[in-house]
Amino acid sequence: MLELACRDLGMDCDHVVHGESVPEVKQKAMVHAAEVHAEILKTMSSPEQLADMDKLIEAKIR
Ligand SMILES: [Zn+2]
């Protein structure tokens, strides 16, 4: 089981996402972000920012 803490992405949030695979964790993280951190997601609209966030998520999954 893999997990990703929202806090590790720099959010002030105690949410932790679990999943069986990296793509699953990533997908759940994006769903959570869209629901709870929509304001922050809106500021990450450029492809570079999204790619950086993608890399950060992969680095923080454990
Ligand atoms: Zn969160």
N, CA, C, O and the ligand as a Tripos MOL2 file, in Angstrom:
@<TRIPOS>MOLECULE
protein
  249   247    63     0     0
PROTEIN
NO_CHARGES

@<TRIPOS>ATOM
      1 N           0.8520   -1.2090    0.0000 N.3       1 MET1
      2 CA          0.0000    0.0000    0.0000 C.3       1 MET1
      3 C           0.8760    1.2430    0.0000 C.2       1 MET1
      4 O           1.7770    1.3810    0.8280 O.2       1 MET1
      5 N           0.6060    2.1420   -0.9300 N.am      2 LEU2
      6 CA          1.3580    3.3880   -1.0080 C.3       2 LEU2
      7 C           0.5520    4.4990   -0.3540 C.2       2 LEU2
      8 O          -0.6740    4.4290   -0.2630 O.2       2 LEU2
      9 N           1.2660    5.5300    0.1030 N.am      3 GLU3
     10 CA          0.5350    6.6800    0.6230 C.3       3 GLU3
     11 C           1.2370    7.9840    0.2950 C.2       3 GLU3
     12 O           2.4400    8.0370    0.0380 O.2       3 GLU3
     13 N           0.4290    9.0290    0.3170 N.am      4 LEU4
     14 CA          0.9250   10.3660    0.0210 C.3       4 LEU4
     15 C           0.2440   11.3350    0.9780 C.2       4 LEU4
     16 O          -0.9810   11.4470    1.0050 O.2       4 LEU4
     17 N           1.0590   12.0320    1.7620 N.am      5 ALA5
     18 CA          0.5060   13.0200    2.6900 C.3       5 ALA5
     19 C           0.3840   14.3600    1.9820 C.2       5 ALA5
     20 O           1.3340   14.8530    1.3740 O.2       5 ALA5
     21 N          -0.7950   14.9290    2.0740 N.am      6 CYS6
     22 CA         -1.0290   16.2410    1.4660 C.3       6 CYS6
     23 C          -0.0240   17.2640    2.0230 C.2       6 CYS6
     24 O           0.4510   18.1440    1.3050 O.2       6 CYS6
     25 N           0.2770   17.1280    3.2950 N.am      7 ARG7
     26 CA          1.2160   18.0460    3.9390 C.3       7 ARG7
     27 C           2.5890   18.0430    3.2490 C.2       7 ARG7
     28 O           3.2650   19.0690    3.1820 O.2       7 ARG7
     29 N           2.9880   16.8610    2.7360 N.am      8 ASP8
     30 CA          4.2880   16.7490    2.0560 C.3       8 ASP8
     31 C           4.3310   17.5450    0.7580 C.2       8 ASP8
     32 O           5.4040   17.8070    0.2150 O.2       8 ASP8
     33 N           3.1680   17.9240    0.2710 N.am      9 LEU9
     34 CA          3.1260   18.7250   -0.9550 C.3       9 LEU9
     35 C           3.1020   20.2140   -0.6330 C.2       9 LEU9
     36 O           2.9530   21.0550   -1.5200 O.2       9 LEU9
     37 N           3.2530   20.5250    0.6630 N.am     10 GLY10
     38 CA          3.3020   21.9210    1.0520 C.3      10 GLY10
     39 C           1.9550   22.4850    1.4560 C.2      10 GLY10
     40 O           1.8130   23.6910    1.6560 O.2      10 GLY10
     41 N           0.9520   21.6000    1.5770 N.am     11 MET11
     42 CA         -0.3750   22.0650    1.9720 C.3      11 MET11
     43 C          -0.5060   22.0140    3.5000 C.2      11 MET11
     44 O           0.0990   21.1670    4.1590 O.2      11 MET11
     45 N          -1.2910   22.9180    4.0390 N.am     12 ASP12
     46 CA         -1.6070   22.8840    5.4640 C.3      12 ASP12
     47 C          -2.8610   22.0210    5.6150 C.2      12 ASP12
     48 O          -3.9720   22.5300    5.7640 O.2      12 ASP12
     49 N          -2.6540   20.7020    5.5720 N.am     13 CYS13
     50 CA         -3.7780   19.7730    5.4530 C.3      13 CYS13
     51 C          -3.3300   18.4130    5.9730 C.2      13 CYS13
     52 O          -2.2130   17.9780    5.6950 O.2      13 CYS13
     53 N          -4.1980   17.7380    6.7290 N.am     14 ASP14
     54 CA         -3.8240   16.4450    7.3080 C.3      14 ASP14
     55 C          -4.2840   15.2580    6.4700 C.2      14 ASP14
     56 O          -4.1900   14.1120    6.9090 O.2      14 ASP14
     57 N          -4.7790   15.5270    5.2710 N.am     15 HIS15
     58 CA         -5.2930   14.4420    4.4370 C.3      15 HIS15
     59 C          -4.1460   13.5480    3.9380 C.2      15 HIS15
     60 O          -3.0920   14.0370    3.5310 O.2      15 HIS15
     61 N          -4.3780   12.2290    3.9800 N.am     16 VAL16
     62 CA         -3.4110   11.2770    3.4380 C.3      16 VAL16
     63 C          -4.1440   10.4020    2.4250 C.2      16 VAL16
     64 O          -5.2130    9.8650    2.7140 O.2      16 VAL16
     65 N          -3.5590   10.2650    1.2410 N.am     17 VAL17
     66 CA         -4.1560    9.4700    0.1750 C.3      17 VAL17
     67 C          -3.4790    8.1060    0.1480 C.2      17 VAL17
     68 O          -2.2570    8.0110    0.2540 O.2      17 VAL17
     69 N          -4.2760    7.0500    0.0070 N.am     18 HIS18
     70 CA         -3.7290    5.6960   -0.0860 C.3      18 HIS18
     71 C          -4.0810    5.1020   -1.4440 C.2      18 HIS18
     72 O          -5.0870    5.4620   -2.0550 O.2      18 HIS18
     73 N          -3.2300    4.1820   -1.9050 N.am     19 GLY19
     74 CA         -3.5280    3.5040   -3.1620 C.3      19 GLY19
     75 C          -2.6070    2.3270   -3.3770 C.2      19 GLY19
     76 O          -1.5960    2.1810   -2.6900 O.2      19 GLY19
     77 N          -2.9570    1.4900   -4.3290 N.am     20 GLU20
     78 CA         -2.1640    0.2920   -4.6210 C.3      20 GLU20
     79 C          -1.0270    0.5820   -5.5910 C.2      20 GLU20
     80 O          -0.0640   -0.1820   -5.6700 O.2      20 GLU20
     81 N          -1.1350    1.6750   -6.3230 N.am     21 SER21
     82 CA         -0.1320    1.9740   -7.3390 C.3      21 SER21
     83 C           0.0800    3.4840   -7.4070 C.2      21 SER21
     84 O          -0.7520    4.2610   -6.9400 O.2      21 SER21
     85 N           1.1970    3.8850   -7.9920 N.am     22 VAL22
     86 CA          1.5000    5.3120   -8.1200 C.3      22 VAL22
     87 C           0.3980    6.0540   -8.8980 C.2      22 VAL22
     88 O          -0.0530    7.1120   -8.4600 O.2      22 VAL22
     89 N          -0.0410    5.5100  -10.0480 N.am     23 PRO23
     90 CA         -1.1110    6.2310  -10.7650 C.3      23 PRO23
     91 C          -2.3900    6.3670   -9.9420 C.2      23 PRO23
     92 O          -3.0870    7.3780  -10.0310 O.2      23 PRO23
     93 N          -2.6960    5.3380   -9.1340 N.am     24 GLU24
     94 CA         -3.9040    5.4010   -8.3110 C.3      24 GLU24
     95 C          -3.7700    6.4900   -7.2440 C.2      24 GLU24
     96 O          -4.6940    7.2730   -7.0240 O.2      24 GLU24
     97 N          -2.6100    6.5290   -6.5850 N.am     25 VAL25
     98 CA         -2.3880    7.5510   -5.5570 C.3      25 VAL25
     99 C          -2.4600    8.9430   -6.1820 C.2      25 VAL25
    100 O          -3.0750    9.8560   -5.6300 O.2      25 VAL25
    101 N          -1.8230    9.0850   -7.3360 N.am     26 LYS26
    102 CA         -1.8170   10.3770   -8.0260 C.3      26 LYS26
    103 C          -3.2280   10.8170   -8.3780 C.2      26 LYS26
    104 O          -3.5980   11.9780   -8.2050 O.2      26 LYS26
    105 N          -3.9980    9.8770   -8.8710 N.am     27 GLN27
    106 CA         -5.3660   10.1960   -9.2840 C.3      27 GLN27
    107 C          -6.2000   10.6300   -8.0780 C.2      27 GLN27
    108 O          -6.9490   11.6050   -8.1440 O.2      27 GLN27
    109 N          -6.0560    9.8830   -6.9680 N.am     28 LYS28
    110 CA         -6.8050   10.2390   -5.7590 C.3      28 LYS28
    111 C          -6.3460   11.5870   -5.2050 C.2      28 LYS28
    112 O          -7.1490   12.3660   -4.6930 O.2      28 LYS28
    113 N          -5.0420   11.8500   -5.3160 N.am     29 ALA29
    114 CA         -4.5150   13.1290   -4.8370 C.3      29 ALA29
    115 C          -5.1170   14.2740   -5.6400 C.2      29 ALA29
    116 O          -5.4490   15.3210   -5.0850 O.2      29 ALA29
    117 N          -5.2560   14.0730   -6.9470 N.am     30 MET30
    118 CA         -5.8180   15.1260   -7.7820 C.3      30 MET30
    119 C          -7.3010   15.3300   -7.4730 C.2      30 MET30
    120 O          -7.7860   16.4610   -7.4950 O.2      30 MET30
    121 N          -8.0160   14.2550   -7.1880 N.am     31 VAL31
    122 CA         -9.4370   14.3700   -6.8250 C.3      31 VAL31
    123 C          -9.5640   15.1510   -5.5120 C.2      31 VAL31
    124 O         -10.4010   16.0440   -5.3830 O.2      31 VAL31
    125 N          -8.7190   14.7940   -4.5460 N.am     32 HIS32
    126 CA         -8.7270   15.4950   -3.2590 C.3      32 HIS32
    127 C          -8.3860   16.9750   -3.4680 C.2      32 HIS32
    128 O          -9.0470   17.8540   -2.9160 O.2      32 HIS32
    129 N          -7.3710   17.2350   -4.2530 N.am     33 ALA33
    130 CA         -6.9510   18.6200   -4.4920 C.3      33 ALA33
    131 C          -8.0640   19.4160   -5.1690 C.2      33 ALA33
    132 O          -8.2930   20.5800   -4.8400 O.2      33 ALA33
    133 N          -8.7450   18.7860   -6.1070 N.am     34 ALA34
    134 CA         -9.8250   19.4820   -6.8130 C.3      34 ALA34
    135 C         -10.9690   19.8090   -5.8640 C.2      34 ALA34
    136 O         -11.6380   20.8310   -6.0140 O.2      34 ALA34
    137 N         -11.1940   18.9230   -4.8730 N.am     35 GLU35
    138 CA        -12.2940   19.1320   -3.9330 C.3      35 GLU35
    139 C         -11.9350   20.1400   -2.8470 C.2      35 GLU35
    140 O         -12.7320   21.0140   -2.5070 O.2      35 GLU35
    141 N         -10.7170   20.0050   -2.3060 N.am     36 VAL36
    142 CA        -10.3550   20.7520   -1.1000 C.3      36 VAL36
    143 C          -9.4170   21.9240   -1.3890 C.2      36 VAL36
    144 O          -9.4530   22.9420   -0.6970 O.2      36 VAL36
    145 N          -8.5770   21.7740   -2.4160 N.am     37 HIS37
    146 CA         -7.5650   22.8040   -2.6930 C.3      37 HIS37
    147 C          -7.7570   23.4150   -4.0760 C.2      37 HIS37
    148 O          -6.7910   23.6940   -4.7860 O.2      37 HIS37
    149 N          -9.0010   23.6140   -4.4420 N.am     38 ALA38
    150 CA         -9.2970   24.1360   -5.7830 C.3      38 ALA38
    151 C          -8.6240   25.4920   -6.0150 C.2      38 ALA38
    152 O          -8.1740   25.7920   -7.1210 O.2      38 ALA38
    153 N          -8.5640   26.3070   -4.9540 N.am     39 GLU39
    154 CA         -7.9620   27.6290   -5.1050 C.3      39 GLU39
    155 C          -6.4820   27.5260   -5.4730 C.2      39 GLU39
    156 O          -5.9720   28.3020   -6.2810 O.2      39 GLU39
    157 N          -5.8040   26.5450   -4.8610 N.am     40 ILE40
    158 CA         -4.3780   26.3710   -5.1310 C.3      40 ILE40
    159 C          -4.1830   25.7710   -6.5230 C.2      40 ILE40
    160 O          -3.2790   26.1640   -7.2610 O.2      40 ILE40
    161 N          -5.0320   24.8270   -6.8650 N.am     41 LEU41
    162 CA         -4.9250   24.2140   -8.2010 C.3      41 LEU41
    163 C          -5.0720   25.2690   -9.2970 C.2      41 LEU41
    164 O          -4.4050   25.2090  -10.3300 O.2      41 LEU41
    165 N          -5.9390   26.2150   -9.0560 N.am     42 LYS42
    166 CA         -6.1870   27.2760  -10.0460 C.3      42 LYS42
    167 C          -4.9260   28.0720  -10.3330 C.2      42 LYS42
    168 O          -4.7480   28.5890  -11.4360 O.2      42 LYS42
    169 N          -4.0400   28.1720   -9.3280 N.am     43 THR43
    170 CA         -2.8100   28.9370   -9.5230 C.3      43 THR43
    171 C          -1.7520   28.1190  -10.2650 C.2      43 THR43
    172 O          -0.6990   28.6410  -10.6330 O.2      43 THR43
    173 N          -2.0390   26.8340  -10.4820 N.am     44 MET44
    174 CA         -1.0730   25.9560  -11.1730 C.3      44 MET44
    175 C          -1.6020   25.5880  -12.5470 C.2      44 MET44
    176 O          -1.9090   24.4280  -12.8200 O.2      44 MET44
    177 N          -1.7040   26.5690  -13.3900 N.am     45 SER45
    178 CA         -2.3380   26.3050  -14.6730 C.3      45 SER45
    179 C          -1.3460   26.0520  -15.8000 C.2      45 SER45
    180 O          -1.7200   25.5000  -16.8350 O.2      45 SER45
    181 N          -0.0740   26.4490  -15.6160 N.am     46 SER46
    182 CA          0.8620   26.2580  -16.7180 C.3      46 SER46
    183 C           1.3710   24.8250  -16.7500 C.2      46 SER46
    184 O           1.4520   24.1660  -15.7140 O.2      46 SER46
    185 N           1.7150   24.3430  -17.9440 N.am     47 PRO47
    186 CA          2.2260   22.9660  -18.0640 C.3      47 PRO47
    187 C           3.4680   22.7390  -17.2000 C.2      47 PRO47
    188 O           3.6590   21.6520  -16.6540 O.2      47 PRO47
    189 N           4.3170   23.7790  -17.0770 N.am     48 GLU48
    190 CA          5.5240   23.6310  -16.2560 C.3      48 GLU48
    191 C           5.1670   23.3980  -14.7940 C.2      48 GLU48
    192 O           5.7420   22.5320  -14.1340 O.2      48 GLU48
    193 N           4.2030   24.1850  -14.2920 N.am     49 GLN49
    194 CA          3.7980   24.0400  -12.8930 C.3      49 GLN49
    195 C           3.1660   22.6750  -12.6470 C.2      49 GLN49
    196 O           3.4100   22.0460  -11.6170 O.2      49 GLN49
    197 N           2.3560   22.2240  -13.5950 N.am     50 LEU50
    198 CA          1.7150   20.9200  -13.4330 C.3      50 LEU50
    199 C           2.7510   19.7980  -13.4830 C.2      50 LEU50
    200 O           2.6380   18.8120  -12.7540 O.2      50 LEU50
    201 N           3.7600   19.9480  -14.3440 N.am     51 ALA51
    202 CA          4.8150   18.9410  -14.4330 C.3      51 ALA51
    203 C           5.6270   18.9030  -13.1410 C.2      51 ALA51
    204 O           6.0130   17.8330  -12.6700 O.2      51 ALA51
    205 N           5.8820   20.0860  -12.5740 N.am     52 ASP52
    206 CA          6.6080   20.1530  -11.2980 C.3      52 ASP52
    207 C           5.8040   19.4820  -10.1890 C.2      52 ASP52
    208 O           6.3560   18.7400   -9.3780 O.2      52 ASP52
    209 N           4.5000   19.7430  -10.1570 N.am     53 MET53
    210 CA          3.6490   19.1430   -9.1390 C.3      53 MET53
    211 C           3.6170   17.6240   -9.3080 C.2      53 MET53
    212 O           3.6410   16.8730   -8.3320 O.2      53 MET53
    213 N           3.5640   17.1920  -10.5670 N.am     54 ASP54
    214 CA          3.5720   15.7630  -10.8630 C.3      54 ASP54
    215 C           4.8390   15.1040  -10.3190 C.2      54 ASP54
    216 O           4.7790   14.0370   -9.7070 O.2      54 ASP54
    217 N           5.9790   15.7430  -10.5450 N.am     55 LYS55
    218 CA          7.2670   15.2110  -10.0660 C.3      55 LYS55
    219 C           7.3000   15.1940   -8.5420 C.2      55 LYS55
    220 O           7.7730   14.2360   -7.9300 O.2      55 LYS55
    221 N           6.7850   16.2780   -7.9340 N.am     56 LEU56
    222 CA          6.7700   16.3670   -6.4800 C.3      56 LEU56
    223 C           5.9050   15.2460   -5.8920 C.2      56 LEU56
    224 O           6.2830   14.6040   -4.9120 O.2      56 LEU56
    225 N           4.7530   15.0240   -6.5000 N.am     57 ILE57
    226 CA          3.8640   13.9590   -6.0120 C.3      57 ILE57
    227 C           4.5850   12.6120   -6.0940 C.2      57 ILE57
    228 O           4.5570   11.8330   -5.1410 O.2      57 ILE57
    229 N           5.2280   12.3390   -7.2310 N.am     58 GLU58
    230 CA          5.9320   11.0600   -7.3790 C.3      58 GLU58
    231 C           7.0410   10.9130   -6.3490 C.2      58 GLU58
    232 O           7.2740    9.8200   -5.8330 O.2      58 GLU58
    233 N           7.7270   12.0140   -6.0490 N.am     59 ALA59
    234 CA          8.8360   11.9720   -5.1010 C.3      59 ALA59
    235 C           8.3410   11.7330   -3.6800 C.2      59 ALA59
    236 O           9.0590   11.1610   -2.8600 O.2      59 ALA59
    237 N           7.1120   12.1720   -3.3840 N.am     60 LYS60
    238 CA          6.6110   12.1130   -2.0080 C.3      60 LYS60
    239 C           5.7960   10.8500   -1.7100 C.2      60 LYS60
    240 O           5.5210   10.5520   -0.5480 O.2      60 LYS60
    241 N           5.4200   10.1250   -2.7270 N.am     61 ILE61
    242 CA          4.6830    8.8720   -2.5030 C.3      61 ILE61
    243 C           5.6180    7.8710   -1.8460 C.2      61 ILE61
    244 O           6.7600    7.7010   -2.2730 O.2      61 ILE61
    245 N           5.1280    7.2090   -0.8050 N.am     62 ARG62
    246 CA          5.9850    6.2500   -0.1230 C.3      62 ARG62
    247 C           5.1880    5.0310    0.3280 C.2      62 ARG62
    248 O           5.7500    4.1120    0.9240 O.2      62 ARG62
    249 ZN         -5.2510   18.3180    1.2770 Zn       63 ZN63
@<TRIPOS>BOND
     1     1     2 1
     2     2     3 1
     3     3     4 2
     4     3     5 am
     5     5     6 1
     6     6     7 1
     7     7     8 2
     8     7     9 am
     9     9    10 1
    10    10    11 1
    11    11    12 2
    12    11    13 am
    13    13    14 1
    14    14    15 1
    15    15    16 2
    16    15    17 am
    17    17    18 1
    18    18    19 1
    19    19    20 2
    20    19    21 am
    21    21    22 1
    22    22    23 1
    23    23    24 2
    24    23    25 am
    25    25    26 1
    26    26    27 1
    27    27    28 2
    28    27    29 am
    29    29    30 1
    30    30    31 1
    31    31    32 2
    32    31    33 am
    33    33    34 1
    34    34    35 1
    35    35    36 2
    36    35    37 am
    37    37    38 1
    38    38    39 1
    39    39    40 2
    40    39    41 am
    41    41    42 1
    42    42    43 1
    43    43    44 2
    44    43    45 am
    45    45    46 1
    46    46    47 1
    47    47    48 2
    48    47    49 am
    49    49    50 1
    50    50    51 1
    51    51    52 2
    52    51    53 am
    53    53    54 1
    54    54    55 1
    55    55    56 2
    56    55    57 am
    57    57    58 1
    58    58    59 1
    59    59    60 2
    60    59    61 am
    61    61    62 1
    62    62    63 1
    63    63    64 2
    64    63    65 am
    65    65    66 1
    66    66    67 1
    67    67    68 2
    68    67    69 am
    69    69    70 1
    70    70    71 1
    71    71    72 2
    72    71    73 am
    73    73    74 1
    74    74    75 1
    75    75    76 2
    76    75    77 am
    77    77    78 1
    78    78    79 1
    79    79    80 2
    80    79    81 am
    81    81    82 1
    82    82    83 1
    83    83    84 2
    84    83    85 am
    85    85    86 1
    86    86    87 1
    87    87    88 2
    88    87    89 am
    89    89    90 1
    90    90    91 1
    91    91    92 2
    92    91    93 am
    93    93    94 1
    94    94    95 1
    95    95    96 2
    96    95    97 am
    97    97    98 1
    98    98    99 1
    99    99   100 2
   100    99   101 am
   101   101   102 1
   102   102   103 1
   103   103   104 2
   104   103   105 am
   105   105   106 1
   106   106   107 1
   107   107   108 2
   108   107   109 am
   109   109   110 1
   110   110   111 1
   111   111   112 2
   112   111   113 am
   113   113   114 1
   114   114   115 1
   115   115   116 2
   116   115   117 am
   117   117   118 1
   118   118   119 1
   119   119   120 2
   120   119   121 am
   121   121   122 1
   122   122   123 1
   123   123   124 2
   124   123   125 am
   125   125   126 1
   126   126   127 1
   127   127   128 2
   128   127   129 am
   129   129   130 1
   130   130   131 1
   131   131   132 2
   132   131   133 am
   133   133   134 1
   134   134   135 1
   135   135   136 2
   136   135   137 am
   137   137   138 1
   138   138   139 1
   139   139   140 2
   140   139   141 am
   141   141   142 1
   142   142   143 1
   143   143   144 2
   144   143   145 am
   145   145   146 1
   146   146   147 1
   147   147   148 2
   148   147   149 am
   149   149   150 1
   150   150   151 1
   151   151   152 2
   152   151   153 am
   153   153   154 1
   154   154   155 1
   155   155   156 2
   156   155   157 am
   157   157   158 1
   158   158   159 1
   159   159   160 2
   160   159   161 am
   161   161   162 1
   162   162   163 1
   163   163   164 2
   164   163   165 am
   165   165   166 1
   166   166   167 1
   167   167   168 2
   168   167   169 am
   169   169   170 1
   170   170   171 1
   171   171   172 2
   172   171   173 am
   173   173   174 1
   174   174   175 1
   175   175   176 2
   176   175   177 am
   177   177   178 1
   178   178   179 1
   179   179   180 2
   180   179   181 am
   181   181   182 1
   182   182   183 1
   183   183   184 2
   184   183   185 am
   185   185   186 1
   186   186   187 1
   187   187   188 2
   188   187   189 am
   189   189   190 1
   190   190   191 1
   191   191   192 2
   192   191   193 am
   193   193   194 1
   194   194   195 1
   195   195   196 2
   196   195   197 am
   197   197   198 1
   198   198   199 1
   199   199   200 2
   200   199   201 am
   201   201   202 1
   202   202   203 1
   203   203   204 2
   204   203   205 am
   205   205   206 1
   206   206   207 1
   207   207   208 2
   208   207   209 am
   209   209   210 1
   210   210   211 1
   211   211   212 2
   212   211   213 am
   213   213   214 1
   214   214   215 1
   215   215   216 2
   216   215   217 am
   217   217   218 1
   218   218   219 1
   219   219   220 2
   220   219   221 am
   221   221   222 1
   222   222   223 1
   223   223   224 2
   224   223   225 am
   225   225   226 1
   226   226   227 1
   227   227   228 2
   228   227   229 am
   229   229   230 1
   230   230   231 1
   231   231   232 2
   232   231   233 am
   233   233   234 1
   234   234   235 1
   235   235   236 2
   236   235   237 am
   237   237   238 1
   238   238   239 1
   239   239   240 2
   240   239   241 am
   241   241   242 1
   242   242   243 1
   243   243   244 2
   244   243   245 am
   245   245   246 1
   246   246   247 1
   247   247   248 2
@<TRIPOS>SUBSTRUCTURE
     1 MET1         2 RESIDUE 1 A MET
     2 LEU2         6 RESIDUE 1 A LEU
     3 GLU3        10 RESIDUE 1 A GLU
     4 LEU4        14 RESIDUE 1 A LEU
     5 ALA5        18 RESIDUE 1 A ALA
     6 CYS6        22 RESIDUE 1 A CYS
     7 ARG7        26 RESIDUE 1 A ARG
     8 ASP8        30 RESIDUE 1 A ASP
     9 LEU9        34 RESIDUE 1 A LEU
    10 GLY10       38 RESIDUE 1 A GLY
    11 MET11       42 RESIDUE 1 A MET
    12 ASP12       46 RESIDUE 1 A ASP
    13 CYS13       50 RESIDUE 1 A CYS
    14 ASP14       54 RESIDUE 1 A ASP
    15 HIS15       58 RESIDUE 1 A HIS
    16 VAL16       62 RESIDUE 1 A VAL
    17 VAL17       66 RESIDUE 1 A VAL
    18 HIS18       70 RESIDUE 1 A HIS
    19 GLY19       74 RESIDUE 1 A GLY
    20 GLU20       78 RESIDUE 1 A GLU
    21 SER21       82 RESIDUE 1 A SER
    22 VAL22       86 RESIDUE 1 A VAL
    23 PRO23       90 RESIDUE 1 A PRO
    24 GLU24       94 RESIDUE 1 A GLU
    25 VAL25       98 RESIDUE 1 A VAL
    26 LYS26      102 RESIDUE 1 A LYS
    27 GLN27      106 RESIDUE 1 A GLN
    28 LYS28      110 RESIDUE 1 A LYS
    29 ALA29      114 RESIDUE 1 A ALA
    30 MET30      118 RESIDUE 1 A MET
    31 VAL31      122 RESIDUE 1 A VAL
    32 HIS32      126 RESIDUE 1 A HIS
    33 ALA33      130 RESIDUE 1 A ALA
    34 ALA34      134 RESIDUE 1 A ALA
    35 GLU35      138 RESIDUE 1 A GLU
    36 VAL36      142 RESIDUE 1 A VAL
    37 HIS37      146 RESIDUE 1 A HIS
    38 ALA38      150 RESIDUE 1 A ALA
    39 GLU39      154 RESIDUE 1 A GLU
    40 ILE40      158 RESIDUE 1 A ILE
    41 LEU41      162 RESIDUE 1 A LEU
    42 LYS42      166 RESIDUE 1 A LYS
    43 THR43      170 RESIDUE 1 A THR
    44 MET44      174 RESIDUE 1 A MET
    45 SER45      178 RESIDUE 1 A SER
    46 SER46      182 RESIDUE 1 A SER
    47 PRO47      186 RESIDUE 1 A PRO
    48 GLU48      190 RESIDUE 1 A GLU
    49 GLN49      194 RESIDUE 1 A GLN
    50 LEU50      198 RESIDUE 1 A LEU
    51 ALA51      202 RESIDUE 1 A ALA
    52 ASP52      206 RESIDUE 1 A ASP
    53 MET53      210 RESIDUE 1 A MET
    54 ASP54      214 RESIDUE 1 A ASP
    55 LYS55      218 RESIDUE 1 A LYS
    56 LEU56      222 RESIDUE 1 A LEU
    57 ILE57      226 RESIDUE 1 A ILE
    58 GLU58      230 RESIDUE 1 A GLU
    59 ALA59      234 RESIDUE 1 A ALA
    60 LYS60      238 RESIDUE 1 A LYS
    61 ILE61      242 RESIDUE 1 A ILE
    62 ARG62      246 RESIDUE 1 A ARG
    63 ZN63       249 GROUP 0 **** ****
